[in-house]
């Protein structure tokens, strides 16, 4: 697990979980007290879970989607 704390643009604490960590119910339960602690400090906990697909394919699909959105916007 990797954790990042951000102040801008919003107060967030980001938890990056591996596939193995996402599948471990005990590990996920152990995060709950941390979420409560961060929320009490007015931070929004955000969890990113590792996927099962190729990172390159995922990035391609995100870029393709964003291209379509920007292309159809009224300027």
Number of C-alpha atoms within 10 A of each C-alpha: 11 9 12 11 14 12 9 7 6 9 16 18 19 17 18 17 18 14 12 11 15 18 12 10 9 10 12 12 10 10 11 10 10 12 18 14 12 16 15 10 10 11 19 18 19 14 14 13 16 14 12 7 8 9 11 9 10 12 11 12 12 11 12 11 12 12 11 10 10 10 10 9 7 5 5
